[in-house]
Amino acid sequence: MRAYSLIVFLMLALGAPAVWAQTGPDTGTPNIMQPEPSGPPPKQKTRRGSSNAVYPTPLPAPQTFNPPPSQQVVTPRLHDVPPPIVVPETGRSLPNLPAIGSGPGGAETAQDRAVRCAHQAGVYGAAAGNRNAYVGNCINQ
């Protein structure tokens, strides 16, 4: 019996404020659907600008004749292939890949050489022996 009365009391305690909040005419909740105050009638749209049609003007004729640029045939430059590298651990000679440089005139820069040597070490894998030693010898060649 005591448990039932406790449950009823809790229901009344939690439900009563919600019922009382909705019973009054002014609950303090803003009403966003209030009608707008009536004002002057809306203005009619009026036309603005010229009543005549405006057409685009044609472009002027060219003053001088510019011939199209001449097309020259560019032959690709063959890339230099550095001499083969001798692997110090095994004594094998491994060929270098072609050097493609980004320097002036297609020259291979130090950064280009480092990238090429690291790539070659990956291509040759175990045949290159110690990877760090191979890359070091290739860069210092």
Long-range contacts (C-beta under 8 A, 24 or more apart in sequence): 77-106, 79-106, 80-108, 82-141, 83-141, 85-120, 85-134, 85-137, 85-138, 85-141, 86-137, 87-127, 87-128, 87-129, 87-134, 87-137, 88-129, 88-133, 88-137, 89-129, 89-130, 89-133, 90-127, 90-129, 92-127, 94-120, 94-124, 94-127, 94-128, 96-120, 96-138, 97-123, 110-139, 113-138, 113-139, 114-139
